[in-house]
Amino acid sequence: MMIQKGRIIKNYNGYYYVETADKTLFTCKVKGKLKQERFSLVTGDFVEMETSGTEGMITQVLPRTNFLQRPLMANVDLVVIAFAYADPDLSFLMLDKLLALAESAGIEAIIVLNKEDLSNDALVQQCQEIYGKIGYEVYNTNATAGIGLDKLRERIKGKISVFAGPSGVGKSTLLNGLDSDLKLTTGQVSKKIGRGRHTTRFAQLLPFEGGYIADTPGFSNINLAELPIDDLSGSFREFGPYAVQCKFTACTHSHEPGCGVKAAVEAGKISASRYNSYLRMLSENAKSKERNLKK
């Protein structure tokens, strides 16, 4: 037996596929002693393992630099939040939820809006004004035609980047466009239910331009009652300059008088759609706290 360290690049069917620094891949299970402890192993985790041949037993999970709740990943440099302008329609609420989860985890995020050919100038401009104004990079793409991919490829090379977004927005198509060797399975949006079919079943890190990229399973909703954010207002970066003007220190920016954030929304300094997303998310967080109190 050898003691080695590596990174989990795939977690599937009870097996963990761990890659060492020299790119050797081991198929691993978790050692019994570790099973008895409270732990979670996710793609991106660094681990210590006992190896023999091409198999191993994970004995220890090494400290994380960060942890992303959705999609479930660890030790990530960049979250690439991918949505489509249409087919399926762009959900500002889900986009804001993913941005807030990345902010709460302390991970840099960029926005990729795909299927630009199905959009209109007004929506493209609206997205740029909402998100570009508060410092998020917005990349407009048409992955099928290969439009807008060069800038995105340059932005993510050398990083550990995870692509996250709803089913059907074209994440796998984007990744295939960025690297034709990936050959990821793609799907279409169901006309009956208006949502994409899941083509990616698990998160997997794939080598890309000196780093890794990860395609992750899509979803139709994110419930913050299950994934609560401790400091929700702090996850909306544009609230900060105005929150210090609130009359009350513990202001939730929802119903209190003398709220600097609400005043900024009324003055057009904070996007109304972002603020409405915040209120929806605040309600979901409250439900989570109520449920925990009843336990």
Residue frames relative to the residue before (quaternion, step in Angstrom):
aa qw qx qy qz dx dy dz
M 1.0000 0.0000 0.0000 0.0000 0.00 0.00 0.00
M 0.1592 -0.7628 0.6207 0.0871 3.55 -1.06 0.83
I 0.3215 -0.7099 0.5888 0.2146 3.56 -1.15 0.65
Q 0.0801 0.8069 -0.5764 0.1014 3.59 -0.60 1.14
K 0.3102 -0.7185 0.5879 0.2048 3.53 -1.34 0.33
G 0.1150 0.7995 -0.5836 0.0831 3.55 -1.11 0.63
R 0.4747 -0.6477 0.5217 0.2880 3.53 -1.40 -0.01
I 0.4159 -0.6702 0.5498 0.2748 3.58 -0.99 0.82
I 0.1129 -0.8118 0.5705 0.0528 3.58 -0.63 1.09
K 0.7893 0.0518 -0.0545 0.6094 3.59 1.29 -0.20
N 0.0968 -0.7634 0.6376 0.0361 3.54 -1.11 0.79
Y 0.2249 0.7998 -0.5111 0.2200 3.58 -0.28 1.23
N 0.8730 0.0291 -0.0363 0.4854 3.53 -0.99 0.97
G 0.7224 -0.4478 0.2483 0.4648 3.59 1.03 0.74
Y 0.6549 0.4629 -0.3101 0.5105 3.58 1.30 0.02
Y 0.2236 -0.7482 0.6123 0.1238 3.54 -1.18 0.71
Y 0.2076 -0.7793 0.5834 0.0959 3.55 -0.74 1.10
V 0.0827 -0.8394 0.5358 -0.0393 3.54 -0.35 1.34
E 0.1756 -0.7856 0.5898 0.0650 3.56 -0.86 1.06
T 0.3097 -0.7503 0.5575 0.1740 3.56 -0.88 0.97
A 0.7295 -0.4392 0.2997 0.4303 3.57 -1.31 0.17
D 0.7117 0.4235 -0.2636 0.4947 3.60 1.10 -0.60
K 0.5616 -0.6583 0.3415 0.3668 3.59 1.35 0.48
T 0.4069 0.6684 -0.5094 0.3580 3.61 1.16 0.52
L 0.2439 -0.7937 0.5471 0.1058 3.56 -0.89 0.98
F 0.0898 -0.7924 0.6031 0.0200 3.55 -0.91 0.99
T 0.3087 -0.7142 0.5996 0.1873 3.54 -1.11 0.81
C 0.0394 -0.8635 0.4994 -0.0581 3.56 -0.42 1.24
K 0.2086 -0.6878 0.6738 0.1713 3.47 -1.42 0.42
V 0.5169 -0.6261 0.4800 0.3323 3.56 -1.31 0.11
K 0.4779 -0.6830 0.4746 0.2826 3.56 -0.87 0.98
G 0.6652 -0.5736 0.3259 0.3497 3.55 -1.06 0.86
K 0.6538 0.5263 -0.3225 0.4375 3.57 0.88 -0.90
L 0.6645 0.4947 -0.2996 0.4732 3.57 0.99 -0.84
K 0.5963 0.5818 -0.3564 0.4230 3.60 1.09 -0.67
Q 0.6668 0.5247 -0.2938 0.4401 3.56 1.08 -0.74
E 0.6487 0.4956 -0.3125 0.4857 3.58 1.25 -0.33
R 0.5296 -0.5877 0.4876 0.3693 3.56 -1.27 0.35
F 0.2309 0.7734 -0.5568 0.1962 3.57 -0.53 1.14
S 0.1108 -0.7436 0.6470 0.1273 3.54 -1.30 0.25
L 0.1470 -0.7750 0.6116 0.0611 3.52 -0.87 0.99
V 0.0186 0.8102 -0.5838 0.0494 3.57 -0.72 1.04
T 0.6532 -0.4844 0.3963 0.4263 3.54 -1.29 0.30
G 0.7287 0.3686 -0.3108 0.4864 3.55 -0.89 1.03
D 0.5417 0.6275 -0.4064 0.3842 3.59 1.20 -0.35
F 0.3128 -0.6878 0.6182 0.2165 3.54 -1.22 0.64
V 0.0368 -0.8161 0.5759 -0.0298 3.56 -0.88 0.96
E 0.3277 -0.6637 0.6222 0.2551 3.49 -1.41 0.21
M 0.0121 -0.8262 0.5608 -0.0521 3.58 -0.91 0.89
E 0.3654 -0.6569 0.6078 0.2558 3.50 -1.36 0.40
T 0.0808 -0.8376 0.5402 0.0035 3.59 -0.60 1.11
S 0.0121 0.7490 -0.6624 0.0050 3.48 -1.32 0.59
G 0.7997 0.0281 -0.0711 0.5955 3.56 -0.48 1.16
T 0.7412 -0.3409 0.2779 0.5071 3.58 -0.71 -1.09
E 0.6336 0.5167 -0.3347 0.4686 3.58 1.25 0.25
G 0.0542 -0.8161 0.5752 0.0143 3.56 -1.21 0.41
M 0.2842 -0.7062 0.6176 0.1977 3.50 -1.41 0.20
I 0.3361 -0.7465 0.5400 0.1951 3.58 -0.66 1.11
T 0.1465 -0.8242 0.5459 0.0348 3.55 -0.73 1.11
Q 0.8161 0.0662 -0.0078 0.5741 3.58 1.17 -0.47
V 0.2796 -0.7156 0.6147 0.1788 3.56 -1.14 0.76
L 0.3221 -0.7748 0.5156 0.1738 3.59 -0.64 1.11
P 0.6704 -0.5214 0.3338 0.4090 3.63 -1.14 0.53
R 0.3657 -0.7379 0.5357 0.1869 3.55 -1.08 0.84
T 0.4116 -0.6605 0.5576 0.2889 3.55 -1.20 0.51
N 0.7774 -0.1120 0.0598 0.6161 3.59 1.19 -0.56
F 0.1850 -0.7658 0.6089 0.0926 3.54 -1.34 0.30
L 0.1742 -0.7956 0.5777 0.0544 3.56 -0.68 1.16
Q 0.3934 -0.7565 0.4772 0.2128 3.58 -0.73 1.09
R 0.8059 0.0010 0.0280 0.5915 3.58 1.04 -0.76
P 0.4475 -0.3467 -0.7790 0.2695 1.58 -0.96 2.29
L 0.5941 -0.6072 0.4078 0.3347 3.55 -1.21 0.61
M 0.2577 0.7476 -0.5578 0.2521 3.56 -0.32 1.34
A 0.1840 -0.7654 0.6032 0.1280 3.57 -1.27 0.37
N 0.8428 0.2077 -0.1515 0.4729 3.54 -1.33 0.49
V 0.3029 0.7682 -0.4850 0.2881 3.53 0.87 1.09
D 0.3658 -0.7265 0.5386 0.2197 3.61 -1.07 0.74
L 0.8245 0.0432 0.0752 0.5591 3.54 0.93 -0.95
V 0.1936 -0.7422 0.6286 0.1283 3.57 -1.04 0.84
V 0.1650 -0.7676 0.6151 0.0724 3.56 -0.74 1.11
I 0.1436 -0.8166 0.5571 0.0468 3.57 -0.22 1.29
A 0.0941 -0.8437 0.5280 -0.0240 3.52 -0.34 1.33
F 0.0625 0.7618 -0.6405 0.0739 3.54 -0.88 1.05
A 0.3686 -0.6861 0.5678 0.2664 3.55 -1.31 0.21
Y 0.5337 -0.6043 0.4773 0.3495 3.55 -1.17 0.54
A 0.7855 -0.0487 0.0622 0.6138 3.57 1.13 -0.68
D 0.8325 0.2454 -0.1665 0.4679 3.54 -1.35 0.36
P 0.3269 -0.4935 -0.6223 0.5122 1.65 1.11 2.30
D 0.6439 -0.5444 0.3781 0.3821 3.54 -1.25 0.52
L 0.5646 -0.6100 0.4509 0.3252 3.54 -1.18 0.69
S 0.1586 -0.7674 0.6167 0.0753 3.57 -0.89 1.02
F 0.3255 -0.7590 0.5331 0.1839 3.57 -0.45 1.20
L 0.6172 0.5560 -0.3480 0.4345 3.61 1.05 -0.71
M 0.6941 0.4564 -0.2909 0.4747 3.60 0.82 -0.92
L 0.6083 0.5410 -0.3480 0.4650 3.58 1.05 -0.71
D 0.6814 0.4816 -0.2884 0.4697 3.59 0.90 -0.90
K 0.6107 0.5430 -0.3546 0.4542 3.61 1.07 -0.63
L 0.6744 0.4834 -0.2992 0.4711 3.59 0.91 -0.87
L 0.6244 0.5232 -0.3364 0.4725 3.59 1.03 -0.73
A 0.6657 0.5040 -0.3047 0.4583 3.58 0.95 -0.87
L 0.6380 0.5161 -0.3306 0.4662 3.60 1.01 -0.75
A 0.6506 0.4954 -0.3150 0.4818 3.60 1.01 -0.78
E 0.6427 0.5197 -0.3188 0.4639 3.61 0.97 -0.84
S 0.6805 0.4944 -0.2982 0.4512 3.60 0.88 -0.91
A 0.6800 0.4598 -0.2810 0.4972 3.58 1.19 -0.55
G 0.4471 -0.7117 0.4370 0.3204 3.58 1.28 -0.13
I 0.5061 0.6362 -0.4191 0.4042 3.57 1.16 0.64
E 0.4926 -0.6588 0.4855 0.2960 3.57 -0.93 0.92
A 0.0822 -0.8005 0.5930 0.0264 3.57 -1.03 0.80
I 0.0958 -0.7448 0.6554 0.0815 3.53 -1.24 0.63
I 0.3613 -0.7321 0.5428 0.1971 3.57 -1.23 0.46
V 0.0780 -0.7632 0.6402 0.0399 3.54 -0.96 0.94
L 0.1000 -0.7876 0.6075 0.0259 3.57 -0.70 1.12
N 0.1755 -0.8316 0.5259 0.0320 3.53 -0.32 1.35
K 0.7735 0.3340 -0.2804 0.4600 3.55 -1.40 0.22
E 0.0767 0.8372 -0.5315 0.1038 3.54 0.97 0.96
D 0.6026 0.5895 -0.3466 0.4115 3.56 1.15 -0.61
L 0.6829 0.4656 -0.2822 0.4870 3.60 1.24 -0.41
S 0.6020 0.5841 -0.3440 0.4219 3.57 1.30 -0.05
N 0.3347 -0.6890 0.5823 0.2725 3.52 -1.35 -0.31
D 0.6904 -0.5132 0.3156 0.4005 3.56 -1.20 0.50
A 0.6346 0.5552 -0.3374 0.4186 3.59 1.01 -0.79
L 0.6819 0.4745 -0.2896 0.4754 3.60 0.93 -0.89
V 0.6189 0.5373 -0.3387 0.4621 3.60 1.00 -0.78
Q 0.6807 0.4829 -0.2795 0.4747 3.56 0.92 -0.95
Q 0.6241 0.5492 -0.3346 0.4438 3.59 1.01 -0.80
C 0.6676 0.5025 -0.2982 0.4614 3.58 0.90 -0.91
Q 0.6542 0.5078 -0.3099 0.4671 3.56 0.97 -0.84
E 0.6653 0.5067 -0.3023 0.4574 3.57 0.98 -0.83
I 0.6725 0.4936 -0.3041 0.4600 3.60 0.96 -0.83
Y 0.8185 0.3060 -0.1327 0.4678 3.56 0.65 -1.14
G 0.6321 0.5200 -0.3407 0.4626 3.59 1.02 -0.69
K 0.6115 0.5838 -0.3319 0.4185 3.56 1.08 -0.77
I 0.7559 0.3545 -0.2011 0.5124 3.61 1.07 -0.71
G 0.7066 -0.5423 0.2403 0.3859 3.56 1.20 0.51
Y 0.5298 0.6058 -0.4355 0.4033 3.59 1.20 0.21
E 0.3990 -0.6851 0.5530 0.2564 3.56 -1.02 0.81
V 0.1157 -0.7928 0.5973 0.0354 3.57 -0.83 1.02
Y 0.1086 -0.7934 0.5985 0.0200 3.57 -0.71 1.15
N 0.2035 -0.7713 0.5950 0.0986 3.56 -0.77 1.08
T 0.0237 0.8293 -0.5543 0.0676 3.56 -0.71 1.08
N 0.1135 -0.6908 0.6991 0.1455 3.47 -1.45 0.24
A 0.2452 -0.8386 0.4670 0.1362 3.54 0.21 1.32
T 0.6188 0.5660 -0.3472 0.4197 3.59 0.99 -0.77
A 0.7448 0.3646 -0.1977 0.5228 3.58 1.05 -0.83
G 0.4895 -0.6889 0.4164 0.3352 3.59 1.27 -0.05
I 0.4474 0.7055 -0.4423 0.3264 3.59 1.23 0.34
G 0.8308 0.2247 -0.1856 0.4742 3.56 -0.96 0.95
L 0.5196 0.6810 -0.3994 0.3267 3.61 1.24 0.00
D 0.5784 0.6105 -0.3869 0.3782 3.62 1.08 -0.60
K 0.6732 0.4846 -0.2944 0.4747 3.59 0.90 -0.91
L 0.6508 0.5112 -0.3120 0.4667 3.57 0.99 -0.81
R 0.6315 0.5335 -0.3298 0.4559 3.59 0.97 -0.84
E 0.6613 0.5046 -0.3000 0.4670 3.57 0.94 -0.89
R 0.6590 0.5399 -0.3049 0.4258 3.58 1.03 -0.83
I 0.7855 0.3664 -0.1822 0.4642 3.60 0.92 -0.84
K 0.4909 0.6787 -0.4499 0.3096 3.61 1.15 -0.23
G 0.7984 0.2782 -0.2325 0.4808 3.54 -1.06 0.82
K 0.6710 0.4855 -0.2940 0.4771 3.60 1.27 0.01
I 0.4251 -0.6081 0.5813 0.3341 3.53 -1.38 0.15
S 0.0408 0.8371 -0.5368 0.0975 3.56 -0.07 1.32
V 0.1362 -0.7809 0.6053 0.0732 3.56 -0.95 0.90
F 0.2829 -0.7502 0.5794 0.1466 3.55 -0.88 1.03
A 0.0117 0.8086 -0.5845 0.0661 3.56 -0.74 1.09
G 0.3680 0.7197 -0.5355 0.2447 3.55 -1.03 0.77
P 0.6917 -0.4861 0.3331 0.4175 3.58 -1.27 0.19
S 0.6189 -0.5164 0.4310 0.4057 3.54 -1.30 0.26
G 0.8083 0.3431 -0.2284 0.4204 3.54 -1.13 0.67
V 0.5603 0.6248 -0.4018 0.3665 3.61 1.21 -0.11
G 0.5821 -0.6244 0.3556 0.3806 3.58 1.26 -0.17
K 0.2293 0.7973 -0.5324 0.1684 3.61 1.09 0.59
S 0.6885 0.4716 -0.2925 0.4669 3.58 0.83 -0.94
T 0.6236 0.5263 -0.3326 0.4727 3.59 1.07 -0.71
L 0.6190 0.5377 -0.3316 0.4667 3.57 1.05 -0.78
L 0.6910 0.4816 -0.2832 0.4587 3.56 0.86 -0.98
N 0.6321 0.5143 -0.3333 0.4742 3.59 1.01 -0.74
G 0.6472 0.5155 -0.3123 0.4667 3.57 1.09 -0.72
L 0.6535 0.5053 -0.3042 0.4743 3.56 1.10 -0.71
D 0.7891 0.0016 0.0274 0.6136 3.59 1.10 -0.73
S 0.3087 -0.8044 0.4822 0.1584 3.57 -0.19 1.30
D 0.5835 0.5930 -0.3754 0.4087 3.61 1.21 -0.33
L 0.5533 0.6433 -0.3968 0.3501 3.61 1.17 -0.40
K 0.0441 -0.8509 0.5199 0.0606 3.59 1.00 -0.89
L 0.1735 0.7987 -0.5490 0.1749 3.58 0.84 1.02
T 0.5225 -0.6347 0.4717 0.3188 3.57 -1.09 0.72
T 0.1448 -0.7923 0.5888 0.0685 3.57 -0.93 0.92
G 0.1938 -0.7819 0.5843 0.0989 3.54 -1.24 0.46
Q 0.4170 -0.6839 0.5369 0.2648 3.53 -1.36 -0.06
V 0.5582 -0.5847 0.4635 0.3629 3.54 -1.27 0.38
S 0.4399 -0.6853 0.5189 0.2599 3.56 -0.96 0.93
K 0.3987 -0.7225 0.5124 0.2376 3.60 -0.74 1.02
K 0.6245 0.5722 -0.3328 0.4145 3.59 1.13 -0.65
I 0.8134 0.2373 -0.1089 0.5198 3.60 0.80 -0.97
G 0.4384 -0.7332 0.4361 0.2830 3.61 1.27 -0.11
R 0.6502 0.4673 -0.3276 0.5015 3.59 1.20 0.41
G 0.5601 -0.6148 0.4457 0.3311 3.52 -1.26 0.45
R 0.4400 -0.6451 0.5443 0.3066 3.53 -1.23 0.43
H 0.4936 -0.6618 0.4767 0.3021 3.57 -1.05 0.80
T 0.0799 -0.7970 0.5972 0.0416 3.59 -0.70 1.04
T 0.6970 0.3762 -0.2554 0.5545 3.60 1.24 -0.40
R 0.2304 -0.8271 0.5034 0.0972 3.60 -0.59 1.15
F 0.8033 0.0474 -0.0175 0.5935 3.59 1.16 -0.41
A 0.5464 -0.6091 0.4606 0.3440 3.55 -1.23 0.49
Q 0.0498 0.7935 -0.6027 0.0685 3.55 -0.92 0.93
L 0.3315 -0.7292 0.5659 0.1954 3.56 -0.91 0.95
L 0.0959 -0.8021 0.5894 0.0006 3.54 -0.81 1.08
P 0.5162 -0.6531 0.4446 0.3305 3.63 -0.82 0.89
F 0.1323 0.7917 -0.5839 0.1210 3.56 -0.95 0.92
E 0.8664 -0.1652 0.1042 0.4596 3.56 -0.78 1.12
G 0.7691 -0.3711 0.1923 0.4836 3.60 0.79 1.03
G 0.7408 0.2770 -0.2045 0.5768 3.59 1.29 0.15
Y 0.4770 -0.6222 0.5029 0.3641 3.55 -1.04 -0.80
I 0.1118 -0.7308 0.6598 0.1343 3.51 -1.33 0.40
A 0.1745 -0.7887 0.5833 0.0855 3.56 -1.10 0.69
D 0.2286 -0.7020 0.6590 0.1436 3.50 -1.01 0.94
T 0.1143 -0.8111 0.5724 0.0387 3.60 -0.95 0.81
P 0.6285 -0.5377 0.3847 0.4097 3.61 -1.14 0.45
G 0.4328 -0.6925 0.5138 0.2628 3.56 -1.02 0.79
F 0.1839 -0.7708 0.6011 0.1036 3.56 -1.29 0.06
S 0.4063 -0.7069 0.5183 0.2578 3.56 -1.27 0.24
N 0.7968 0.0506 -0.0270 0.6015 3.59 1.26 -0.30
I 0.1941 -0.7292 0.6381 0.1532 3.55 -1.33 0.34
N 0.1548 -0.8069 0.5672 0.0560 3.57 -0.55 1.16
L 0.2618 -0.8001 0.5216 0.1386 3.57 -0.40 1.21
A 0.4843 0.6091 -0.4591 0.4286 3.58 1.26 0.07
E 0.6951 0.4116 -0.2545 0.5316 3.58 1.26 -0.45
L 0.7670 0.2286 -0.1212 0.5871 3.57 1.20 -0.59
P 0.0216 -0.8509 0.5248 0.0119 3.61 0.57 1.10
I 0.2833 -0.7259 0.6031 0.1709 3.54 -1.22 0.64
D 0.4698 -0.7217 0.4327 0.2668 3.59 -0.60 1.14
D 0.7948 0.1318 -0.0507 0.5902 3.58 0.87 -0.97
L 0.1474 -0.8485 0.5023 0.0779 3.55 0.35 1.26
S 0.6810 0.4822 -0.3154 0.4520 3.61 0.80 -0.92
G 0.6333 0.5342 -0.3227 0.4577 3.59 1.15 -0.63
S 0.6365 0.5204 -0.3207 0.4703 3.57 1.27 -0.32
F 0.6211 0.4302 -0.3456 0.5565 3.57 1.34 0.11
R 0.3180 -0.8305 0.4231 0.1739 3.54 0.11 1.34
E 0.6673 0.5212 -0.3141 0.4293 3.59 1.06 -0.64
F 0.5501 0.6264 -0.3977 0.3834 3.62 1.24 -0.24
G 0.5416 0.7048 -0.3729 0.2661 3.57 1.05 -0.83
P 0.7171 0.4587 -0.2878 0.4388 3.64 0.65 -1.02
Y 0.7245 0.4246 -0.2384 0.4879 3.60 1.14 -0.58
A 0.5681 0.6086 -0.3833 0.4000 3.61 1.15 -0.51
V 0.6259 0.5488 -0.3399 0.4378 3.60 1.10 -0.64
Q 0.6499 0.5139 -0.3125 0.4646 3.57 1.28 -0.29
C 0.4542 0.7035 -0.4419 0.3217 3.60 1.29 -0.06
K 0.5534 -0.6302 0.4438 0.3156 3.55 -1.10 0.79
F 0.7757 0.2859 -0.1367 0.5458 3.56 1.02 -0.88
T 0.5341 -0.6559 0.4368 0.3061 3.58 -0.93 0.95
A 0.7622 0.3434 -0.1839 0.5170 3.59 0.95 -0.90
C 0.1892 0.8201 -0.5183 0.1516 3.58 1.09 0.65
T 0.2894 -0.7595 0.5590 0.1640 3.59 -0.92 0.93
H 0.3890 -0.7460 0.4506 0.2985 3.59 1.35 -0.08
S 0.5613 0.6027 -0.3938 0.4081 3.57 1.09 0.65
H 0.8498 0.0411 0.0318 0.5245 3.59 0.64 -1.11
E 0.5408 0.6698 -0.3876 0.3297 3.59 1.23 -0.37
P 0.4560 -0.6504 0.5238 0.3077 3.59 -1.13 0.62
G 0.8014 0.2938 -0.2092 0.4772 3.56 -1.22 0.47
C 0.3623 0.7430 -0.4830 0.2888 3.59 1.12 0.69
G 0.4119 -0.7360 0.4907 0.2190 3.56 -0.70 1.10
V 0.6347 0.5320 -0.3273 0.4549 3.57 1.09 -0.73
K 0.6636 0.4925 -0.3113 0.4693 3.60 0.89 -0.88
A 0.6299 0.5298 -0.3305 0.4618 3.57 1.03 -0.75
A 0.6505 0.5131 -0.3095 0.4666 3.58 1.05 -0.79
V 0.6145 0.5283 -0.3436 0.4746 3.60 1.09 -0.69
E 0.6721 0.5003 -0.2931 0.4605 3.58 0.90 -0.95
A 0.6969 0.4561 -0.2649 0.4859 3.59 1.11 -0.67
G 0.5157 -0.6675 0.4015 0.3568 3.59 1.28 -0.01
K 0.4753 0.6791 -0.4370 0.3492 3.59 1.24 0.30
I 0.7225 0.2385 -0.1742 0.6251 3.57 1.31 -0.37
S 0.5304 -0.6566 0.4410 0.3053 3.57 -0.90 0.97
A 0.4887 -0.6701 0.4801 0.2857 3.58 -0.92 0.93
S 0.6484 0.5191 -0.3309 0.4478 3.60 1.00 -0.75
R 0.6327 0.5119 -0.3277 0.4799 3.59 1.06 -0.72
Y 0.6619 0.4992 -0.3099 0.4654 3.59 0.94 -0.85
N 0.6408 0.5129 -0.3270 0.4683 3.61 0.99 -0.77
S 0.6097 0.5292 -0.3421 0.4809 3.60 1.09 -0.70
Y 0.6349 0.5401 -0.3225 0.4486 3.56 0.97 -0.88
L 0.6669 0.5004 -0.3060 0.4596 3.60 0.89 -0.91
R 0.6330 0.5214 -0.3257 0.4706 3.61 1.00 -0.79
M 0.6860 0.4845 -0.2716 0.4700 3.54 0.94 -0.94
L 0.6018 0.5576 -0.3440 0.4567 3.57 1.11 -0.72
S 0.6435 0.5206 -0.3082 0.4689 3.57 1.02 -0.82
E 0.6584 0.4979 -0.3087 0.4725 3.59 0.96 -0.84
N 0.6296 0.5286 -0.3268 0.4663 3.58 1.03 -0.77
A 0.6397 0.5318 -0.3197 0.4536 3.58 1.01 -0.84
K 0.6346 0.5272 -0.3261 0.4615 3.59 1.02 -0.78
S 0.6233 0.5367 -0.3331 0.4610 3.57 1.07 -0.75
K 0.6698 0.4962 -0.3017 0.4628 3.58 0.93 -0.90
E 0.6338 0.5275 -0.3311 0.4588 3.60 1.01 -0.79
R 0.6562 0.5144 -0.3075 0.4585 3.55 0.96 -0.88
N 0.6600 0.5067 -0.3106 0.4595 3.60 0.97 -0.81
L 0.6374 0.5339 -0.3276 0.4487 3.60 1.08 -0.70
K 0.6661 0.5120 -0.2940 0.4558 3.58 1.12 -0.64
K 0.5594 0.6245 -0.3869 0.3839 3.57 1.22 -0.39
